[in-house]
Amino acid sequence: MRILVLSHADVERLLPMDECVGLMADALSALARGQVHQPLRMIVRPPQAKGLLALMPAHLAGPRPAYGLKALSLFPSNPAIGKDAHQGSVLLYDNETGELRALMNASAITAIRTAAVSGVATRELAREDASVLALVGAGVQARSHLAAMACVRPIKSVRVVCRRLDKSKQFAEEMSARYRFPIVPKATVEEAVRGAEIIVTATTSAEPVLKYEWISPGVHLNAVGASLVTNRELDSATVRASSLFVDRRESALAEAGDLVLAVKDGSVGPDHIRGELGEVLIRAVPGRQSPDEITLFKSLGLAVEDVAAADFLYAKALRMGAGQSAEF
């Protein structure tokens, strides 16, 4: 048996952001229609270890059914040594025989599909004229989210902030060479987000980095960084003031610290979730209701997103003769 191996560079080349936004919209719509079987991810987190391992399986039905599994490690200290915090692989299996068909770089898939899902959320929930973007964080996800936001809204200016001003300046300089709009480093989160119309929080912080008093009416928020039940990027007041949308209710109530901790302190109840993003896409749940409404998409990342991306990559790689073939 031979398998296809796709490297980080292969994935980046074969999965452009604009195509991935549409792909993720289809995957989330399938989830909302009941065409996905997906258990909660299993997390292995030894108390003495520096990181954790998450196992994320899913089956996607429809015209091209597929099994997939992402085995992903999360090491929050990696960015300090110049590595992505997310490492791992995505495995794609044949739906008829169960044979392994492909092994793909999970870091690249995660970076692109996570931002693409935020792109879907922003396309559906942000004001159509939203053009001022604030990025809280200057790592891998900030880069991919900048690309995603530029795909779905007419971005005119960007502010970026992270713990170290020199890294924000480095990010702004690097990204300014790729985009026509100005990208300005800021010294504080407050300075970056005041007046912003779209905000992305993509940090490794365990404590809130965004406060309600800093944000404007009508803003759309993509909260991406806190994927553990013990961590949060937003204060409870922001969650309470927002119309909350999630990728999946079950996952958010079990894993999203931004929501779980706001429920725990009594700021909101479990029913604060208005709907899943897929439900908005199939028009089962309304999205934005007014220009001044604050909308919040809490992203955790779902296995179906990885399976959909892997299936797309596999078919495209075969057509283009991309990747490497290996005996297995």
ZAKE-734954 format. One record per residue (C-alpha): x, y negated, z; residue number from 1; residue in three letters. Coordinates in Angstrom, 2 decimals, always signed. Layout:
BEGIN
((X Y Z) NUM "ALA"),
...
! end
This chain:
BEGIN
((+0.00 +0.00 +0.00) 1 "MET"),
((+1.25 -3.47 -0.88) 2 "ARG"),
((+0.30 -6.67 +0.95) 3 "ILE"),
((+0.55 -10.31 -0.03) 4 "LEU"),
((+2.69 -12.53 +2.18) 5 "VAL"),
((+2.10 -16.30 +2.14) 6 "LEU"),
((+4.62 -18.58 +3.81) 7 "SER"),
((+4.03 -21.98 +5.37) 8 "HIS"),
((+5.02 -23.64 +2.09) 9 "ALA"),
((+2.74 -21.32 +0.09) 10 "ASP"),
((-0.26 -22.20 +2.25) 11 "VAL"),
((+0.39 -25.94 +2.03) 12 "GLU"),
((+0.69 -25.74 -1.75) 13 "ARG"),
((-2.40 -23.58 -2.29) 14 "LEU"),
((-4.76 -25.23 +0.22) 15 "LEU"),
((-5.06 -28.97 -0.54) 16 "PRO"),
((-7.07 -30.98 +1.96) 17 "MET"),
((-9.88 -32.03 -0.37) 18 "ASP"),
((-10.56 -28.40 -1.34) 19 "GLU"),
((-10.34 -27.26 +2.27) 20 "CYS"),
((-12.97 -29.79 +3.40) 21 "VAL"),
((-15.49 -28.22 +1.02) 22 "GLY"),
((-14.39 -24.73 +2.00) 23 "LEU"),
((-14.90 -25.45 +5.71) 24 "MET"),
((-18.33 -26.95 +5.06) 25 "ALA"),
((-19.32 -23.70 +3.36) 26 "ASP"),
((-17.92 -21.58 +6.21) 27 "ALA"),
((-19.73 -23.57 +8.91) 28 "LEU"),
((-22.95 -23.48 +6.90) 29 "SER"),
((-22.63 -19.69 +6.70) 30 "ALA"),
((-22.16 -19.58 +10.47) 31 "LEU"),
((-25.33 -21.62 +10.97) 32 "ALA"),
((-27.24 -19.27 +8.67) 33 "ARG"),
((-26.18 -16.20 +10.63) 34 "GLY"),
((-23.80 -14.86 +7.99) 35 "GLN"),
((-20.83 -14.63 +10.36) 36 "VAL"),
((-20.02 -12.11 +13.08) 37 "HIS"),
((-17.57 -13.68 +15.49) 38 "GLN"),
((-16.88 -12.84 +19.14) 39 "PRO"),
((-15.32 -15.36 +21.49) 40 "LEU"),
((-11.57 -15.47 +21.14) 41 "ARG"),
((-9.54 -13.43 +23.59) 42 "MET"),
((-6.81 -15.39 +25.35) 43 "ILE"),
((-3.75 -13.80 +26.96) 44 "VAL"),
((-2.28 -16.30 +29.41) 45 "ARG"),
((+0.24 -14.84 +31.89) 46 "PRO"),
((+0.68 -17.28 +34.80) 47 "PRO"),
((+4.47 -17.25 +34.48) 48 "GLN"),
((+4.59 -17.74 +30.68) 49 "ALA"),
((+5.27 -21.02 +28.87) 50 "LYS"),
((+2.45 -20.45 +26.39) 51 "GLY"),
((-0.52 -18.28 +25.54) 52 "LEU"),
((-1.67 -15.89 +22.83) 53 "LEU"),
((-5.15 -16.11 +21.31) 54 "ALA"),
((-6.75 -13.34 +19.23) 55 "LEU"),
((-9.51 -14.59 +16.91) 56 "MET"),
((-11.36 -12.00 +14.79) 57 "PRO"),
((-14.32 -12.60 +12.50) 58 "ALA"),
((-16.31 -11.10 +9.64) 59 "HIS"),
((-17.69 -13.37 +6.95) 60 "LEU"),
((-20.63 -12.00 +4.93) 61 "ALA"),
((-21.98 -13.39 +1.68) 62 "GLY"),
((-20.90 -12.85 -1.93) 63 "PRO"),
((-17.28 -12.07 -0.94) 64 "ARG"),
((-17.38 -10.45 +2.50) 65 "PRO"),
((-14.12 -10.29 +4.42) 66 "ALA"),
((-12.62 -9.26 +7.73) 67 "TYR"),
((-9.88 -11.35 +9.26) 68 "GLY"),
((-7.89 -11.84 +12.42) 69 "LEU"),
((-5.77 -14.73 +13.57) 70 "LYS"),
((-3.16 -14.00 +16.22) 71 "ALA"),
((-2.04 -17.43 +17.37) 72 "LEU"),
((+0.31 -18.53 +20.11) 73 "SER"),
((+0.06 -21.96 +21.70) 74 "LEU"),
((+3.23 -23.39 +23.25) 75 "PHE"),
((+2.56 -27.02 +24.29) 76 "PRO"),
((+6.27 -27.72 +24.80) 77 "SER"),
((+7.16 -26.96 +21.17) 78 "ASN"),
((+6.73 -30.52 +19.79) 79 "PRO"),
((+9.55 -31.67 +22.09) 80 "ALA"),
((+11.93 -29.40 +20.17) 81 "ILE"),
((+10.53 -30.25 +16.75) 82 "GLY"),
((+8.25 -27.22 +16.34) 83 "LYS"),
((+4.50 -26.92 +15.87) 84 "ASP"),
((+2.72 -25.99 +19.10) 85 "ALA"),
((+0.71 -23.42 +17.11) 86 "HIS"),
((+2.53 -20.33 +15.81) 87 "GLN"),
((+1.26 -17.04 +14.47) 88 "GLY"),
((-0.31 -15.17 +11.59) 89 "SER"),
((-3.63 -14.67 +9.84) 90 "VAL"),
((-4.40 -11.15 +8.65) 91 "LEU"),
((-6.92 -10.49 +5.87) 92 "LEU"),
((-8.47 -7.02 +5.53) 93 "TYR"),
((-10.37 -5.36 +2.69) 94 "ASP"),
((-14.10 -5.27 +3.42) 95 "ASN"),
((-14.58 -1.83 +1.80) 96 "GLU"),
((-11.57 +0.16 +3.03) 97 "THR"),
((-10.22 -1.84 +5.98) 98 "GLY"),
((-6.77 -1.97 +4.38) 99 "GLU"),
((-4.57 -4.94 +5.18) 100 "LEU"),
((-4.47 -7.19 +2.14) 101 "ARG"),
((-2.50 -10.22 +3.25) 102 "ALA"),
((-0.32 -11.75 +5.96) 103 "LEU"),
((-0.34 -15.56 +6.08) 104 "MET"),
((+1.31 -18.30 +8.10) 105 "ASN"),
((-1.16 -19.33 +10.79) 106 "ALA"),
((+0.55 -22.59 +11.69) 107 "SER"),
((-0.07 -24.01 +8.21) 108 "ALA"),
((-3.63 -22.68 +7.99) 109 "ILE"),
((-4.46 -24.04 +11.45) 110 "THR"),
((-3.09 -27.50 +10.68) 111 "ALA"),
((-5.03 -27.84 +7.44) 112 "ILE"),
((-8.33 -26.20 +8.34) 113 "ARG"),
((-8.59 -27.94 +11.73) 114 "THR"),
((-8.27 -31.34 +10.09) 115 "ALA"),
((-10.58 -30.31 +7.27) 116 "ALA"),
((-13.31 -29.41 +9.79) 117 "VAL"),
((-12.88 -32.85 +11.38) 118 "SER"),
((-13.17 -34.19 +7.84) 119 "GLY"),
((-16.51 -32.43 +7.47) 120 "VAL"),
((-17.65 -33.86 +10.81) 121 "ALA"),
((-16.54 -37.36 +9.84) 122 "THR"),
((-18.21 -37.10 +6.44) 123 "ARG"),
((-21.49 -36.07 +8.07) 124 "GLU"),
((-21.45 -38.22 +11.24) 125 "LEU"),
((-19.35 -41.37 +10.80) 126 "ALA"),
((-20.82 -44.55 +9.37) 127 "ARG"),
((-20.39 -44.61 +5.61) 128 "GLU"),
((-18.45 -47.88 +5.79) 129 "ASP"),
((-16.10 -46.71 +8.57) 130 "ALA"),
((-12.60 -47.71 +7.46) 131 "SER"),
((-10.49 -48.42 +10.58) 132 "VAL"),
((-8.87 -45.26 +11.92) 133 "LEU"),
((-7.08 -44.71 +15.23) 134 "ALA"),
((-4.89 -41.64 +15.71) 135 "LEU"),
((-4.08 -40.71 +19.31) 136 "VAL"),
((-1.14 -38.39 +18.86) 137 "GLY"),
((+1.63 -38.36 +16.26) 138 "ALA"),
((+2.28 -34.67 +15.71) 139 "GLY"),
((+1.24 -32.04 +13.17) 140 "VAL"),
((-2.48 -32.57 +13.67) 141 "GLN"),
((-2.18 -36.35 +13.40) 142 "ALA"),
((-0.56 -35.91 +9.99) 143 "ARG"),
((-3.17 -33.49 +8.71) 144 "SER"),
((-6.02 -35.54 +10.17) 145 "HIS"),
((-4.78 -38.65 +8.43) 146 "LEU"),
((-5.07 -36.75 +5.14) 147 "ALA"),
((-8.53 -35.45 +6.02) 148 "ALA"),
((-9.90 -38.83 +7.08) 149 "MET"),
((-8.59 -40.40 +3.87) 150 "ALA"),
((-10.48 -37.73 +1.90) 151 "CYS"),
((-13.88 -38.54 +3.36) 152 "VAL"),
((-13.92 -42.26 +4.20) 153 "ARG"),
((-12.53 -45.45 +2.58) 154 "PRO"),
((-9.72 -45.94 +5.08) 155 "ILE"),
((-8.30 -49.48 +5.02) 156 "LYS"),
((-6.08 -49.48 +8.11) 157 "SER"),
((-4.66 -47.01 +10.63) 158 "VAL"),
((-3.31 -47.40 +14.16) 159 "ARG"),
((-1.24 -44.63 +15.71) 160 "VAL"),
((-0.19 -44.12 +19.32) 161 "VAL"),
((+1.52 -41.38 +21.30) 162 "CYS"),
((+3.49 -41.09 +24.54) 163 "ARG"),
((+6.67 -42.39 +22.91) 164 "ARG"),
((+6.58 -45.58 +20.88) 165 "LEU"),
((+9.59 -44.47 +18.84) 166 "ASP"),
((+7.67 -41.43 +17.65) 167 "LYS"),
((+4.68 -43.59 +16.73) 168 "SER"),
((+7.01 -45.85 +14.75) 169 "LYS"),
((+8.58 -42.84 +13.04) 170 "GLN"),
((+5.12 -41.50 +12.14) 171 "PHE"),
((+4.01 -44.87 +10.76) 172 "ALA"),
((+7.14 -45.23 +8.65) 173 "GLU"),
((+6.90 -41.71 +7.25) 174 "GLU"),
((+3.18 -41.84 +6.47) 175 "MET"),
((+3.27 -45.36 +5.04) 176 "SER"),
((+5.29 -43.99 +2.14) 177 "ALA"),
((+2.38 -41.69 +1.26) 178 "ARG"),
((-0.61 -44.01 +1.61) 179 "TYR"),
((-1.51 -47.46 +0.34) 180 "ARG"),
((-3.20 -48.69 +3.53) 181 "PHE"),
((-1.17 -50.06 +6.47) 182 "PRO"),
((-0.27 -47.69 +9.30) 183 "ILE"),
((+0.67 -49.56 +12.46) 184 "VAL"),
((+2.24 -48.08 +15.62) 185 "PRO"),
((+0.71 -49.22 +18.91) 186 "LYS"),
((+2.13 -49.16 +22.41) 187 "ALA"),
((-1.05 -48.10 +24.26) 188 "THR"),
((-4.12 -46.01 +23.55) 189 "VAL"),
((-6.35 -48.93 +24.47) 190 "GLU"),
((-4.64 -51.15 +21.91) 191 "GLU"),
((-4.96 -48.46 +19.25) 192 "ALA"),
((-8.64 -47.61 +19.70) 193 "VAL"),
((-10.24 -50.99 +20.40) 194 "ARG"),
((-12.30 -51.91 +17.33) 195 "GLY"),
((-11.58 -48.59 +15.59) 196 "ALA"),
((-14.48 -47.04 +13.66) 197 "GLU"),
((-13.05 -43.51 +13.58) 198 "ILE"),
((-10.90 -42.09 +16.39) 199 "ILE"),
((-8.99 -38.82 +16.38) 200 "VAL"),
((-7.52 -37.53 +19.64) 201 "THR"),
((-4.93 -34.84 +18.89) 202 "ALA"),
((-2.74 -34.57 +21.96) 203 "THR"),
((-1.49 -31.90 +24.34) 204 "THR"),
((-2.64 -33.91 +27.37) 205 "SER"),
((-4.47 -32.15 +30.17) 206 "ALA"),
((-5.89 -35.43 +31.49) 207 "GLU"),
((-8.13 -37.99 +29.71) 208 "PRO"),
((-6.29 -40.29 +27.33) 209 "VAL"),
((-9.42 -42.09 +26.09) 210 "LEU"),
((-11.73 -44.22 +28.23) 211 "LYS"),
((-15.27 -45.25 +27.38) 212 "TYR"),
((-14.70 -48.95 +28.00) 213 "GLU"),
((-12.15 -49.05 +25.17) 214 "TRP"),
((-14.41 -47.80 +22.36) 215 "ILE"),
((-16.92 -49.68 +20.23) 216 "SER"),
((-20.58 -48.98 +19.44) 217 "PRO"),
((-20.97 -46.95 +16.26) 218 "GLY"),
((-17.58 -45.24 +16.48) 219 "VAL"),
((-17.14 -41.62 +15.46) 220 "HIS"),
((-14.80 -39.48 +17.59) 221 "LEU"),
((-13.03 -36.27 +16.64) 222 "ASN"),
((-11.68 -34.69 +19.85) 223 "ALA"),
((-9.19 -32.07 +18.70) 224 "VAL"),
((-6.41 -31.59 +21.23) 225 "GLY"),
((-7.94 -30.09 +24.40) 226 "ALA"),
((-8.69 -26.46 +23.54) 227 "SER"),
((-8.52 -25.08 +27.08) 228 "LEU"),
((-11.25 -25.21 +29.68) 229 "VAL"),
((-8.86 -26.91 +32.13) 230 "THR"),
((-7.84 -29.72 +29.75) 231 "ASN"),
((-9.61 -32.85 +28.55) 232 "ARG"),
((-8.76 -35.81 +26.32) 233 "GLU"),
((-11.94 -37.84 +26.95) 234 "LEU"),
((-13.28 -39.21 +30.21) 235 "ASP"),
((-16.75 -38.12 +31.29) 236 "SER"),
((-18.26 -41.53 +30.53) 237 "ALA"),
((-17.30 -41.16 +26.87) 238 "THR"),
((-18.85 -37.71 +26.66) 239 "VAL"),
((-22.01 -38.94 +28.40) 240 "ARG"),
((-22.38 -41.93 +26.05) 241 "ALA"),
((-21.88 -39.86 +22.89) 242 "SER"),
((-24.13 -37.73 +20.74) 243 "SER"),
((-22.17 -34.49 +20.97) 244 "LEU"),
((-21.67 -32.02 +18.15) 245 "PHE"),
((-19.55 -28.87 +18.34) 246 "VAL"),
((-18.30 -26.17 +16.01) 247 "ASP"),
((-20.10 -23.51 +18.10) 248 "ARG"),
((-22.17 -23.84 +21.28) 249 "ARG"),
((-20.97 -20.60 +22.87) 250 "GLU"),
((-17.34 -21.55 +22.39) 251 "SER"),
((-17.79 -25.13 +23.60) 252 "ALA"),
((-19.60 -24.12 +26.80) 253 "LEU"),
((-16.92 -21.52 +27.57) 254 "ALA"),
((-13.73 -23.27 +26.44) 255 "GLU"),
((-14.10 -27.01 +25.80) 256 "ALA"),
((-12.69 -28.80 +28.83) 257 "GLY"),
((-13.99 -32.16 +27.60) 258 "ASP"),
((-17.53 -30.80 +27.96) 259 "LEU"),
((-17.10 -28.24 +30.76) 260 "VAL"),
((-15.43 -30.72 +33.12) 261 "LEU"),
((-18.07 -33.37 +32.38) 262 "ALA"),
((-20.74 -30.80 +33.23) 263 "VAL"),
((-18.85 -29.85 +36.38) 264 "LYS"),
((-18.72 -33.42 +37.66) 265 "ASP"),
((-22.43 -33.93 +36.91) 266 "GLY"),
((-22.02 -36.46 +34.11) 267 "SER"),
((-23.93 -34.32 +31.59) 268 "VAL"),
((-25.73 -31.00 +31.46) 269 "GLY"),
((-25.07 -28.00 +29.21) 270 "PRO"),
((-27.90 -29.22 +26.99) 271 "ASP"),
((-25.94 -32.37 +26.12) 272 "HIS"),
((-24.86 -30.67 +22.88) 273 "ILE"),
((-27.12 -31.98 +20.10) 274 "ARG"),
((-26.09 -29.31 +17.65) 275 "GLY"),
((-23.43 -27.37 +15.84) 276 "GLU"),
((-21.76 -28.96 +12.83) 277 "LEU"),
((-23.08 -26.16 +10.61) 278 "GLY"),
((-26.62 -26.96 +11.75) 279 "GLU"),
((-26.11 -30.55 +10.63) 280 "VAL"),
((-24.84 -29.31 +7.27) 281 "LEU"),
((-27.93 -27.15 +6.63) 282 "ILE"),
((-30.19 -29.95 +7.95) 283 "ARG"),
((-31.46 -27.94 +10.90) 284 "ALA"),
((-30.23 -30.66 +13.30) 285 "VAL"),
((-30.10 -34.42 +12.63) 286 "PRO"),
((-26.75 -36.18 +12.52) 287 "GLY"),
((-26.17 -39.88 +13.15) 288 "ARG"),
((-29.44 -41.70 +13.98) 289 "GLN"),
((-28.33 -45.35 +14.07) 290 "SER"),
((-25.38 -47.60 +13.18) 291 "PRO"),
((-24.56 -48.20 +16.86) 292 "ASP"),
((-24.73 -44.55 +17.94) 293 "GLU"),
((-21.47 -43.07 +19.21) 294 "ILE"),
((-20.96 -39.65 +17.64) 295 "THR"),
((-18.52 -37.09 +19.01) 296 "LEU"),
((-17.32 -33.91 +17.37) 297 "PHE"),
((-15.57 -31.60 +19.82) 298 "LYS"),
((-13.34 -29.25 +17.85) 299 "SER"),
((-12.13 -25.93 +19.21) 300 "LEU"),
((-11.42 -24.03 +16.00) 301 "GLY"),
((-13.20 -20.87 +14.92) 302 "LEU"),
((-12.01 -17.59 +13.48) 303 "ALA"),
((-14.45 -17.90 +10.58) 304 "VAL"),
((-12.54 -21.00 +9.46) 305 "GLU"),
((-9.34 -18.96 +9.31) 306 "ASP"),
((-11.00 -16.05 +7.51) 307 "VAL"),
((-12.57 -18.37 +4.93) 308 "ALA"),
((-9.22 -20.07 +4.38) 309 "ALA"),
((-7.40 -16.73 +4.11) 310 "ALA"),
((-9.92 -15.33 +1.62) 311 "ASP"),
((-9.63 -18.48 -0.51) 312 "PHE"),
((-5.83 -18.37 -0.34) 313 "LEU"),
((-5.69 -14.69 -1.24) 314 "TYR"),
((-7.82 -15.11 -4.36) 315 "ALA"),
((-5.98 -18.25 -5.46) 316 "LYS"),
((-2.55 -16.73 -4.87) 317 "ALA"),
((-3.44 -13.70 -6.98) 318 "LEU"),
((-4.64 -15.95 -9.82) 319 "ARG"),
((-1.50 -18.07 -9.68) 320 "MET"),
((+1.03 -15.35 -8.95) 321 "GLY"),
((+2.01 -17.11 -5.72) 322 "ALA"),
((+3.50 -15.60 -2.57) 323 "GLY"),
((+5.48 -12.44 -2.07) 324 "GLN"),
((+4.35 -8.84 -2.36) 325 "SER"),
((+5.64 -6.34 +0.19) 326 "ALA"),
((+5.27 -2.60 +0.68) 327 "GLU"),
((+3.46 -1.87 +3.94) 328 "PHE"),
! end
